[in-house]
Amino acid sequence: MFQFQLSVSPEIILTEIQDSDKAAIIDGLQEKEIYRQTFSIPYPYGDAEADWFLARMREKRSSETKPTTLAIRLAKTNKLIGVFGFHDFEPSGHKAEIGYWLGKEHWGSGILTKVTGKAVEYAFSELGVTRIFAKVFSRNKASIRVLQKVGFQHEGLLRNDSMKDGELLDVDLFGLLKNEYRAMGSELVMINGLDNIYYFVTDVKKSAEFYRDVLGLKILDQDDYWATVDLHGVRLGLHKASTTEFSKSAERRSGATVTMNVSEIDKAYDFYKSRGVKFLGPVSKNSWGSHVSFTDPDGNLLDLREAPKK
């Protein structure tokens, strides 16, 4: 059915855009907030706009060896629920700009973060780019959090850069380099059971204080809804969750671990214990190394791990 397909999760796939997606595209873009938070999607969005877009997709498919505009689909039904694209990408170039939209009924589900992570992986491994960047309206906090979760770095503020409905808007620039993306999976911090490097928390300020004052880690940025912790070059996001989101994340928390490698685990254990860290038990020593687990104030699991001496 599809000439191209990427699996994002058991629920989500990425494929090429097809003419049969017209109705789903029109339906999804009836939400005016998508128009408000994006740069070039028109509103109202109807048959003429969809026909122009699909004609452009046919033209791109005829010239591309690998697709650069992807349909976000529900795996069970193949229904299009959004679009992810690499703008103005040239096969001989080294960089690409990304843009995306997702149907309103799926906002807050984490789908877009997973999709962005998979698309970034695809671009670095298959499209041959070494830099990916995104421009986002400064008011679009949800999109900014998506980029931060995937590891994009804030590269600057473009003041009064864009005009939208007669209003001058600030634009934030985010970028991610291929070597930085590889660092996200480095041995310094290992993420097990998580699609993205972030934890749900009930109080961002208190959680940030724990990671900074107790664990001695640097907080890179922080607001009422989000904080980013520097785990030796790898970013851990602390995301404020509603009661419902926090409840739904319980199963994820129970199987997810952020692992911090240390050179001498006994000294690290004593040091963190003296600072009030509540460990779940004593240091466990095995042939593959030594480790001990603890939780942050919201029950998110972390490990200290020492590799076996060579």
LOKOL-872078 format. One line per 8 residues: number of its first residue (from 1); for each residue x, y, z of N, C-alpha, C. Coordinates in steps of 0.1 Angstrom, whole numbers, padded with zeros to 4 digits. Layout:
NUM = X Y Z X Y Z X Y Z; ...
REM end
This chain:
1 = 0008 -0012 0000 0000 0000 0000 0008 0013 0000; 0019 0012 0008 0028 0024 0008 0042 0020 0002; 0048 0029 -0005 0061 0027 -0010 0072 0029 0000; 0069 0037 0010 0078 0040 0021 0071 0040 0034; 0077 0034 0044 0071 0033 0057 0082 0033 0068; 0080 0041 0079 0088 0041 0091 0079 0038 0103; 0083 0029 0111 0076 0027 0123 0081 0036 0134; 0072 0044 0140 0075 0053 0151 0073 0045 0164
9 = 0061 0039 0165 0057 0031 0177 0047 0021 0172; 0042 0012 0181 0032 0003 0177 0019 0010 0172; 0017 0022 0176 0005 0030 0172 0007 0039 0160; 0019 0043 0157 0022 0054 0148 0032 0050 0137; 0029 0053 0124 0038 0051 0113 0040 0064 0105; 0051 0065 0098 0053 0076 0088 0054 0070 0074; 0047 0076 0065 0047 0071 0051 0047 0083 0042; 0047 0081 0029 0045 0092 0019 0031 0097 0020
17 = 0029 0109 0015 0016 0115 0013 0009 0109 0001; -0004 0105 0001 -0011 0100 -0010 -0023 0109 -0013; -0028 0108 -0026 -0040 0116 -0030 -0052 0113 -0021; -0053 0100 -0017 -0064 0096 -0009 -0065 0102 0005; -0054 0110 0009 -0053 0116 0022 -0061 0130 0022; -0066 0134 0010 -0072 0147 0009 -0082 0151 0020; -0092 0142 0022 -0102 0145 0032 -0096 0146 0046; -0087 0137 0049 -0081 0138 0063 -0073 0150 0065
25 = -0066 0155 0054 -0058 0167 0055 -0067 0179 0057; -0078 0180 0050 -0088 0191 0051 -0094 0191 0065; -0098 0179 0069 -0104 0178 0083 -0095 0183 0094; -0082 0178 0093 -0073 0182 0103 -0070 0197 0104; -0070 0203 0092 -0066 0217 0092 -0078 0227 0093; -0089 0222 0098 -0100 0230 0101 -0097 0237 0115; -0088 0232 0122 -0085 0238 0135 -0076 0251 0133; -0082 0262 0137 -0075 0275 0134 -0062 0277 0142
33 = -0061 0270 0153 -0049 0271 0161 -0037 0266 0154; -0039 0256 0145 -0028 0251 0137 -0023 0263 0128; -0032 0270 0122 -0029 0281 0113 -0021 0292 0122; -0026 0294 0134 -0020 0305 0142 -0005 0302 0146; -0002 0289 0147 0011 0285 0152 0021 0280 0142; 0016 0281 0129 0025 0277 0118 0027 0289 0109; 0037 0288 0100 0042 0299 0092 0034 0300 0079; 0031 0289 0072 0026 0290 0058 0013 0282 0056
41 = 0008 0275 0065 -0005 0268 0063 -0016 0278 0062; -0024 0278 0051 -0035 0288 0050 -0047 0285 0058; -0056 0295 0060 -0068 0293 0067 -0078 0303 0061; -0090 0299 0058 -0096 0285 0059 -0088 0276 0049; -0089 0263 0052 -0083 0253 0044 -0093 0244 0038; -0094 0244 0024 -0105 0236 0017 -0099 0229 0006; -0108 0226 -0004 -0104 0218 -0016 -0093 0223 -0024; -0093 0236 -0026 -0083 0243 -0035 -0069 0241 -0028
49 = -0069 0244 -0015 -0056 0243 -0008 -0051 0229 -0008; -0060 0219 -0005 -0056 0205 -0005 -0051 0201 -0019; -0058 0205 -0029 -0054 0201 -0043 -0040 0206 -0046; -0037 0219 -0042 -0024 0224 -0045 -0013 0217 -0037; -0016 0213 -0025 -0006 0206 -0017 -0004 0192 -0023; -0014 0185 -0026 -0013 0171 -0032 -0005 0172 -0045; -0008 0182 -0053 -0001 0183 -0066 0014 0185 -0063; 0017 0193 -0053 0031 0195 -0049 0037 0182 -0045
57 = 0030 0174 -0037 0035 0161 -0032 0038 0152 -0044; 0029 0151 -0054 0032 0143 -0066 0044 0147 -0073; 0046 0160 -0074 0058 0165 -0081 0070 0162 -0073; 0070 0163 -0060 0082 0159 -0052 0085 0144 -0053; 0074 0136 -0053 0077 0121 -0053 0083 0117 -0066; 0080 0124 -0077 0086 0121 -0090 0101 0124 -0091; 0106 0133 -0082 0120 0137 -0083 0128 0133 -0071; 0122 0128 -0060 0129 0124 -0048 0132 0109 -0048
65 = 0143 0105 -0044 0146 0091 -0042 0142 0086 -0028; 0141 0096 -0019 0137 0093 -0005 0127 0105 -0001; 0116 0102 0005 0106 0112 0008 0110 0122 0018; 0107 0135 0017 0110 0145 0026 0098 0151 0033; 0086 0147 0028 0073 0151 0035 0066 0138 0038; 0063 0137 0051 0058 0124 0056 0044 0125 0062; 0036 0116 0059 0023 0115 0066 0024 0108 0080; 0019 0114 0090 0018 0108 0103 0005 0100 0104
73 = 0006 0087 0106 -0006 0079 0105 -0008 0070 0117; -0021 0067 0120 -0024 0057 0130 -0021 0043 0123; -0013 0035 0130 -0009 0022 0124 -0021 0013 0121; -0031 0013 0130 -0042 0003 0129 -0051 0006 0117; -0053 0019 0114 -0062 0023 0103 -0056 0030 0091; -0043 0034 0093 -0036 0041 0082 -0041 0055 0080; -0050 0060 0089 -0055 0073 0088 -0045 0084 0091; -0044 0094 0082 -0035 0105 0084 -0040 0114 0095
81 = -0031 0117 0104 -0035 0126 0116 -0026 0138 0116; -0016 0139 0107 -0007 0150 0107 0003 0149 0096; 0012 0159 0095 0022 0159 0085 0035 0164 0091; 0047 0158 0087 0060 0162 0091 0068 0164 0078; 0075 0175 0077 0083 0178 0065 0096 0184 0068; 0105 0181 0058 0118 0188 0057 0118 0198 0046; 0118 0211 0050 0116 0221 0040 0128 0224 0032; 0126 0227 0019 0137 0231 0010 0149 0223 0011
89 = 0148 0210 0013 0159 0201 0014 0165 0198 0000; 0178 0199 -0001 0185 0196 -0013 0194 0184 -0011; 0193 0174 -0020 0201 0162 -0018 0216 0164 -0016; 0221 0175 -0022 0235 0178 -0021 0239 0186 -0009; 0228 0191 -0001 0230 0199 0010 0233 0192 0023; 0237 0200 0033 0240 0193 0046 0230 0197 0057; 0220 0204 0054 0211 0208 0064 0196 0208 0059; 0187 0208 0069 0173 0208 0065 0165 0215 0076
97 = 0155 0222 0073 0145 0228 0082 0133 0219 0084; 0128 0217 0096 0116 0209 0098 0104 0217 0101; 0093 0212 0098 0080 0217 0102 0070 0206 0103; 0059 0208 0111 0049 0198 0113 0036 0203 0118; 0026 0195 0117 0013 0198 0123 0007 0185 0127; -0002 0185 0137 -0008 0173 0142 -0023 0176 0146; -0032 0168 0142 -0046 0170 0145 -0049 0172 0160; -0058 0181 0163 -0060 0186 0176 -0063 0175 0186
105 = -0071 0165 0181 -0075 0154 0190 -0063 0146 0196; -0051 0148 0190 -0039 0141 0194 -0029 0150 0202; -0033 0162 0204 -0024 0171 0212 -0022 0166 0226; -0010 0167 0231 -0007 0163 0245 -0005 0148 0246; -0005 0141 0235 -0004 0126 0236 0011 0121 0236; 0020 0130 0232 0034 0126 0231 0038 0121 0217; 0027 0120 0208 0030 0115 0194 0040 0123 0187; 0038 0137 0188 0047 0145 0180 0061 0145 0184
113 = 0064 0143 0197 0077 0141 0202 0084 0129 0196; 0076 0118 0196 0081 0105 0191 0083 0106 0176; 0074 0113 0169 0076 0114 0154 0088 0122 0151; 0090 0133 0158 0102 0142 0156 0114 0134 0158; 0115 0126 0169 0127 0118 0172 0130 0109 0160; 0120 0102 0155 0121 0092 0145 0125 0099 0132; 0119 0110 0129 0122 0118 0117 0137 0123 0117; 0141 0128 0128 0155 0132 0130 0165 0121 0127
121 = 0162 0109 0133 0170 0097 0130 0170 0094 0115; 0159 0095 0109 0158 0092 0094 0167 0102 0086; 0166 0115 0090 0173 0125 0083 0188 0124 0084; 0193 0121 0096 0207 0119 0098 0212 0106 0092; 0205 0096 0092 0210 0083 0087 0207 0081 0072; 0196 0086 0067 0192 0083 0053 0193 0095 0044; 0191 0107 0049 0191 0119 0040 0205 0125 0039; 0213 0121 0049 0227 0126 0048 0230 0140 0053
129 = 0220 0145 0061 0222 0159 0066 0230 0158 0079; 0237 0169 0083 0244 0170 0095 0239 0181 0104; 0229 0188 0100 0223 0199 0108 0208 0199 0105; 0200 0199 0115 0185 0201 0114 0181 0213 0122; 0173 0221 0117 0169 0233 0125 0154 0236 0123; 0149 0243 0132 0134 0246 0132 0132 0261 0137; 0123 0267 0131 0119 0281 0136 0105 0279 0141; 0102 0285 0153 0089 0284 0159 0086 0297 0166
137 = 0073 0301 0164 0068 0313 0171 0071 0312 0186; 0076 0322 0192 0079 0322 0206 0067 0319 0215; 0056 0322 0210 0043 0319 0218 0039 0305 0218; 0045 0297 0209 0042 0283 0207 0049 0274 0216; 0046 0274 0229 0053 0267 0239 0053 0252 0238; 0042 0247 0232 0041 0232 0231 0051 0227 0220; 0053 0235 0209 0062 0231 0199 0076 0232 0204; 0079 0242 0212 0092 0244 0218 0096 0233 0227
145 = 0086 0228 0234 0089 0216 0243 0092 0204 0235; 0085 0202 0224 0088 0190 0216 0102 0190 0211; 0107 0202 0206 0121 0203 0202 0131 0201 0213; 0128 0206 0225 0137 0204 0236 0137 0190 0240; 0126 0183 0240 0126 0169 0244 0135 0160 0235; 0135 0164 0222 0143 0156 0212 0158 0159 0213; 0161 0171 0219 0175 0175 0221 0179 0187 0213; 0170 0194 0207 0174 0206 0199 0179 0217 0209
153 = 0188 0224 0205 0194 0235 0213 0188 0249 0208; 0186 0257 0218 0181 0271 0214 0193 0279 0209; 0191 0284 0197 0203 0291 0190 0201 0306 0189; 0189 0310 0192 0187 0325 0191 0172 0329 0191; 0170 0342 0193 0157 0348 0192 0157 0358 0181; 0148 0356 0172 0146 0366 0161 0134 0375 0164; 0137 0387 0168 0127 0396 0173 0119 0402 0161; 0106 0402 0163 0097 0408 0153 0100 0402 0139
161 = 0103 0389 0138 0107 0383 0126 0096 0380 0116; 0084 0377 0121 0074 0373 0112 0061 0381 0114; 0053 0383 0104 0040 0389 0105 0029 0379 0103; 0020 0379 0113 0009 0370 0113 -0004 0378 0116; -0013 0378 0107 -0026 0385 0109 -0023 0400 0114; -0013 0406 0108 -0011 0420 0111 -0002 0422 0124; 0002 0411 0130 0010 0412 0143 0024 0407 0140; 0034 0415 0145 0048 0411 0144 0051 0402 0156
169 = 0057 0390 0152 0059 0380 0162 0074 0376 0163; 0078 0374 0175 0092 0369 0177 0092 0354 0173; 0104 0350 0169 0106 0336 0164 0118 0331 0171; 0117 0318 0177 0129 0312 0183 0135 0302 0173; 0148 0302 0173 0155 0293 0164 0162 0281 0172; 0159 0269 0168 0165 0257 0174 0172 0249 0164; 0183 0243 0168 0191 0235 0160 0196 0222 0166; 0199 0212 0158 0204 0199 0163 0214 0194 0153
177 = 0227 0191 0158 0237 0186 0149 0238 0171 0150; 0243 0165 0140 0244 0150 0140 0252 0145 0151; 0263 0151 0155 0271 0146 0166 0265 0148 0179; 0256 0158 0180 0248 0160 0193 0238 0149 0194; 0231 0146 0183 0221 0136 0183 0227 0122 0188; 0239 0119 0183 0245 0107 0187 0249 0107 0202; 0252 0119 0207 0255 0120 0221 0244 0117 0230; 0231 0118 0225 0219 0115 0233 0219 0100 0236
185 = 0225 0092 0229 0226 0078 0232 0239 0073 0237; 0247 0083 0243 0260 0079 0247 0260 0071 0260; 0272 0066 0263 0273 0058 0275 0272 0066 0288; 0273 0079 0287 0273 0088 0299 0259 0086 0306; 0249 0086 0298 0235 0084 0304 0228 0075 0294; 0222 0064 0300 0215 0055 0292 0200 0056 0296; 0191 0056 0286 0177 0057 0288 0171 0044 0284; 0165 0037 0294 0158 0024 0292 0143 0026 0293
193 = 0136 0021 0283 0121 0021 0285 0115 0035 0281; 0122 0045 0277 0117 0057 0273 0118 0060 0258; 0108 0065 0251 0110 0069 0238 0117 0083 0237; 0116 0091 0247 0123 0104 0247 0128 0106 0261; 0138 0115 0262 0145 0117 0275 0137 0128 0283; 0126 0124 0290 0119 0133 0298 0111 0125 0309; 0108 0132 0320 0100 0126 0330 0089 0136 0334; 0077 0130 0337 0066 0138 0342 0069 0142 0357
201 = 0066 0154 0360 0067 0159 0374 0055 0167 0378; 0052 0168 0391 0040 0176 0395 0044 0190 0398; 0056 0193 0401 0060 0207 0404 0074 0209 0398; 0075 0216 0387 0088 0218 0380 0098 0225 0389; 0094 0235 0397 0104 0242 0405 0110 0233 0415; 0102 0225 0422 0107 0216 0433 0116 0205 0427; 0112 0200 0415 0119 0189 0409 0133 0195 0404; 0133 0207 0398 0145 0213 0394 0155 0215 0406
209 = 0149 0219 0417 0158 0221 0429 0164 0207 0433; 0157 0196 0432 0162 0183 0436 0174 0180 0426; 0172 0181 0413 0183 0178 0404 0195 0187 0405; 0192 0200 0408 0203 0209 0409 0210 0209 0423; 0202 0210 0434 0208 0211 0447 0212 0198 0454; 0205 0188 0450 0208 0175 0457 0217 0166 0448; 0214 0166 0435 0222 0158 0426 0234 0166 0420; 0234 0179 0422 0245 0187 0417 0245 0189 0402
217 = 0234 0188 0395 0234 0189 0381 0229 0203 0377; 0233 0207 0365 0230 0220 0360 0216 0221 0353; 0208 0231 0356 0196 0233 0350 0198 0243 0338; 0195 0239 0326 0198 0246 0314 0187 0257 0312; 0175 0254 0314 0164 0263 0312 0152 0259 0320; 0143 0268 0324 0132 0265 0333 0121 0275 0332; 0109 0270 0332 0097 0278 0333 0087 0271 0342; 0075 0275 0342 0065 0269 0351 0061 0255 0346
225 = 0064 0252 0333 0059 0239 0328 0070 0230 0323; 0082 0234 0323 0093 0226 0317 0106 0231 0323; 0115 0221 0325 0129 0224 0329 0138 0214 0322; 0150 0218 0318 0160 0209 0312 0172 0207 0320; 0175 0195 0324 0186 0191 0332 0198 0187 0323; 0210 0192 0326 0222 0187 0319 0228 0175 0326; 0226 0164 0320 0232 0151 0325 0245 0148 0318; 0255 0156 0321 0269 0155 0315 0268 0155 0300
233 = 0261 0165 0294 0260 0167 0280 0247 0161 0274; 0240 0153 0281 0227 0147 0277 0216 0154 0284; 0205 0157 0277 0194 0165 0283 0183 0156 0288; 0179 0159 0300 0167 0153 0306 0157 0164 0308; 0145 0162 0302 0134 0172 0304 0125 0168 0316; 0122 0178 0324 0112 0176 0334 0099 0183 0330; 0089 0176 0327 0076 0181 0321 0065 0181 0331; 0059 0193 0334 0048 0193 0343 0036 0186 0337
241 = 0030 0177 0345 0019 0169 0340 0007 0172 0348; -0005 0171 0341 -0018 0172 0348 -0019 0159 0356; -0030 0159 0364 -0032 0147 0373 -0034 0135 0364; -0042 0137 0353 -0045 0126 0344 -0032 0121 0337; -0024 0130 0332 -0011 0126 0326 -0002 0119 0335; -0002 0124 0348 0007 0118 0358 0003 0104 0361; -0010 0102 0362 -0015 0089 0365 -0012 0079 0353; -0014 0084 0341 -0011 0076 0329 0004 0072 0328
249 = 0012 0081 0334 0027 0078 0332 0032 0069 0342; 0024 0064 0352 0029 0055 0362 0035 0042 0357; 0028 0036 0347 0034 0024 0341 0047 0027 0334; 0048 0038 0327 0060 0042 0321 0071 0044 0331; 0068 0051 0342 0078 0053 0352 0084 0040 0358; 0075 0031 0360 0079 0018 0367 0089 0010 0358; 0089 0013 0345 0098 0005 0336 0109 0014 0330; 0110 0026 0334 0119 0035 0328 0130 0040 0337
257 = 0142 0040 0332 0154 0043 0341 0163 0053 0334; 0167 0063 0341 0178 0072 0337 0190 0067 0345; 0201 0063 0338 0212 0057 0344 0224 0067 0344; 0230 0070 0355 0241 0079 0356 0254 0071 0359; 0263 0070 0350 0275 0063 0352 0285 0070 0362; 0291 0063 0371 0300 0069 0380 0313 0061 0381; 0324 0066 0385 0336 0059 0385 0338 0051 0398; 0333 0056 0409 0334 0048 0422 0320 0049 0429
265 = 0313 0038 0427 0299 0038 0432 0297 0039 0447; 0306 0033 0454 0305 0034 0469 0306 0048 0474; 0316 0056 0468 0317 0070 0472 0305 0078 0467; 0300 0075 0455 0289 0082 0450 0276 0079 0459; 0275 0067 0463 0264 0063 0471 0264 0071 0485; 0275 0071 0491 0277 0078 0504 0274 0093 0502; 0279 0099 0491 0278 0113 0489 0263 0117 0487; 0256 0110 0478 0242 0113 0475 0233 0110 0487
273 = 0237 0099 0495 0229 0096 0507 0230 0107 0517; 0242 0113 0518 0244 0124 0528 0236 0137 0524; 0232 0137 0511 0225 0149 0506 0210 0146 0506; 0206 0135 0512 0191 0132 0513 0185 0123 0503; 0193 0117 0494 0188 0108 0484 0183 0096 0490; 0171 0092 0487 0165 0080 0492 0167 0068 0483; 0177 0060 0486 0180 0048 0478 0170 0037 0481; 0167 0028 0471 0158 0017 0472 0164 0005 0478
281 = 0177 0005 0480 0183 -0006 0486 0198 -0004 0486; 0206 -0014 0490 0221 -0012 0490 0226 -0014 0476; 0239 -0011 0475 0246 -0013 0462 0246 -0027 0458; 0242 -0030 0446 0242 -0044 0441 0254 -0046 0432; 0262 -0056 0435 0275 -0058 0427 0274 -0071 0419; 0276 -0070 0406 0274 -0082 0397 0286 -0082 0388; 0287 -0093 0380 0298 -0095 0371 0298 -0084 0360; 0286 -0078 0357 0286 -0068 0346 0287 -0054 0352
289 = 0289 -0053 0365 0291 -0040 0371 0283 -0038 0384; 0283 -0027 0390 0276 -0024 0402 0266 -0013 0400; 0254 -0014 0407 0244 -0003 0405 0236 -0002 0418; 0229 0009 0419 0219 0011 0430 0209 0021 0425; 0196 0019 0429 0185 0027 0423 0180 0037 0434; 0175 0048 0429 0168 0057 0437 0157 0064 0429; 0149 0072 0436 0138 0079 0429 0139 0094 0431; 0134 0102 0422 0133 0116 0424 0120 0119 0432
297 = 0117 0131 0436 0105 0134 0444 0092 0129 0438; 0091 0127 0425 0079 0122 0418 0079 0108 0415; 0088 0100 0421 0088 0086 0419 0095 0081 0406; 0101 0090 0398 0108 0086 0386 0121 0079 0390; 0124 0068 0384 0135 0059 0388 0148 0064 0381; 0159 0064 0389 0172 0067 0384 0182 0056 0390; 0192 0054 0383 0203 0044 0387 0216 0051 0387; 0224 0047 0397 0239 0049 0397 0245 0036 0392
305 = 0254 0037 0383 0260 0025 0378 0275 0026 0376; 0283 0016 0381 0297 0016 0379 0301 0004 0370; 0307 0006 0359 0312 -0005 0351 0322 -0013 0358; 0324 -0026 0354 0334 -0034 0361 0348 -0029 0357; 0357 -0030 0366 0371 -0025 0364 0378 -0035 0354; 0385 -0029 0344 0392 -0037 0334 0406 -0040 0339
REM end
